[in-house]
C-alpha cells in the first residue's frame, strides 16, 4: 500500500519515476510522474466537461487549495504531459497557466 510520498518505490521495481501524495480531490489521492514527464494523476486534474468552466479542476474536490498545491507538486516533479482519469491528455503548461506558475 502506498502511503504518502514514495519516491523510491517505482525505482525498486525498475520503473524510472516517482509516486507521491496529491491530495485535494480526496485525501488518499496519489500520482505517478515518469522520467519522461508523463504524469498519471487520476482525479487530481480532469480534461472534460470544460463547458462548465472547470477547466482542469476536478468537478468535485475535498479541498481546491490542496488540488492546486498538488498541481505545483506535479510540476516540480517534472510533469510535462498530464494523463487524467477523465478526458484527453494535455500539457502541464496548462496547469502552470491556471495556477500562475512562476517557476
C-alpha positions, 0 to 999 in steps of 0.5 A: 500500500502506498502511503504518502510520498514514495519516491523510491518505490517505482525505482525498486521495481525498475520503473524510472519515476516517482509516486507521491501524495496529491491530495485535494480531490480526496485525501488518499489521492496519489500520482505517478510522474515518469522520467519522461514527464508523463504524469498519471494523476487520476482525479487530481486534474480532469480534461472534460466537461470544460463547458462548465468552466472547470477547466482542469479542476476536478468537478468535485474536490475535498479541498481546491487549495490542496488540488492546486498545491498538488498541481505545483507538486506535479510540476516540480516533479517534472510533469510535462504531459498530464494523463487524467482519469477523465478526458484527453491528455494535455500539457502541464503548461496548462496547469502552470497557466491556471495556477500562475506558475512562476517557476 
